[in-house]
Amino acid sequence: MVKPIIQLEEVNKEFGKGKKTVAALKDINLEIQQGEFVAVVGPSGCGKSTLLHVMAGLEQPTGGRVLLDAVDVTLISERDLPKVRAQKIGFVFQAFLLIEDLTAYENIESVLWPNEELTKETQEKMTLEVLRDVDMLERRDHFPRQMSGGEQQRVAIARALVNKPPILFCDEPTGNLDSKIGDSIMKDISTLAREKNMTVVLVTHNEDLTKYAKRILRMKDGAIR
Amino acid sequence: MNLRVLFKSIKFAFRAKKRVFTFIVIYAFLIVMVSRGLGTPGDELLWLVAAFILATLYAILIAQSRAKDIAILKCVSWSNSDIFLILVGEVVLVSLTAFLIVFQVSVELLGLAAYFEPGALLSTLQDWLVVDAVDLFVTLVVIVLLQIPGLYLAQRRAMMIPPMRALREE
């Protein structure tokens, strides 16, 4: 049997201390296979973004295990986590999170700069390839402030894909875009993920976006229903 | 040390024009004053302390004003040692540029004074701005050394920035 690429076992996440403790995730058990497109939907505050952050190792769970490609990220030190993120994960966020002082090209290539195994030429080639994939080659020298929201999100998608990660986490990727542009962004993500056999975990409160997913997980009060 | 990250960090620093140019001017002034202070018995310690405070504050200021960028870079898998090079890149850029400006101004003023009959204005400028080459190099070394504790503090600060900060500021 094929091992799941993402595996959560009895994952809990609590915020606060003592009487003010809030349980954001309650005993989550989940398996996601390579190449699957999973949508996590639920109302605001149900814990879906926290689930994504815990899966990606951006936040440590209070209890339980998170395995990415058979690697337990809860056991990895803060120092080694960046390596795991670089090899296994791409992120697309609602607010794009591009660096204002870097051009579209540099924002994408910056993911590769710390990788000393890749030559300058390889980094350039990889960056140009993803820029072409998201149809942003002509805007490569533009800064984020010179681009529309949809274009910024395309650059963010290219940045997430540049190091060819097997897993793509998307946190409300269309939340700051109008429905038409949002739809085209989702089509891009869906097409690229299929072409590259990537696993996609999409977190959204927008039910319309679930049409792109193979599997839909519904969350309420920190638990998957 | 990843030289590619360092060079990119220097280029990145150039984009923060206002802060970088302001500190180049401040550092140029600091280099002139520390050079003079080091050559004046009794004043050395005062100028060394002033340079130390300024260098430390500047390194911390870089870490603070780049906090969001640092959080984003951590989200996209930069390690703390790569992040440290962002701080080093800006400090290197500012220190070397300020040094070269003072050097160039000293050479130009000395050249003008040698070519023309030095008038009152030229003499005053020469007295104020020209720094002896040996003093200038000694000052550069001193300022580079004084940056180290500041950079260490700034690195501690940058290390504490969690990647989640970028997401919370959305």
Contacts between the chains, C-beta under 8 A, distances in Angstrom:
chain1	res1	chain2	res2	distance
A	49	B	167	8.0
A	53	B	164	6.8
A	53	B	167	7.3
A	58	B	75	7.0
A	58	B	163	5.4
A	58	B	164	5.6
A	58	B	167	7.4
A	59	B	164	6.3
A	79	B	79	7.1
A	79	B	80	7.2
A	82	B	74	7.1
A	82	B	77	4.7
A	82	B	78	6.2
A	82	B	79	4.3
A	83	B	77	7.5
A	83	B	79	7.5
A	85	B	75	7.9
A	85	B	76	7.6
A	85	B	77	4.1
A	86	B	77	3.7
A	89	B	77	7.7
A	91	B	75	6.0
A	91	B	76	6.9
A	93	B	75	7.9
A	93	B	166	8.0
A	93	B	167	6.6
A	93	B	170	6.9
A	94	B	170	6.0
A	95	B	170	3.8
A	97	B	72	5.0
A	97	B	75	6.8
A	97	B	166	5.5
A	97	B	167	7.7
A	97	B	170	7.6
A	98	B	72	7.7
A	99	B	69	5.1
A	99	B	72	5.9
A	99	B	73	7.5
A	100	B	69	7.9
A	101	B	12	6.1
A	101	B	15	3.8
A	101	B	16	6.4
A	101	B	69	7.3
A	102	B	12	6.8
A	102	B	15	7.6
A	106	B	8	7.7
A	110	B	8	7.4
A	110	B	73	6.9
A	110	B	76	7.0
A	110	B	78	8.0
A	111	B	76	4.9
A	111	B	77	6.5
A	113	B	2	7.4
A	113	B	4	5.6
A	113	B	5	5.1
A	113	B	8	5.5
A	113	B	82	7.5
A	114	B	2	6.0
A	114	B	5	5.9
A	114	B	77	7.3
A	114	B	78	5.7
A	114	B	79	6.6
A	114	B	82	4.5
A	116	B	2	5.8
A	116	B	4	7.5
A	120	B	4	7.0
A	159	B	76	6.5
A	163	B	77	7.8
A	171	B	167	7.6
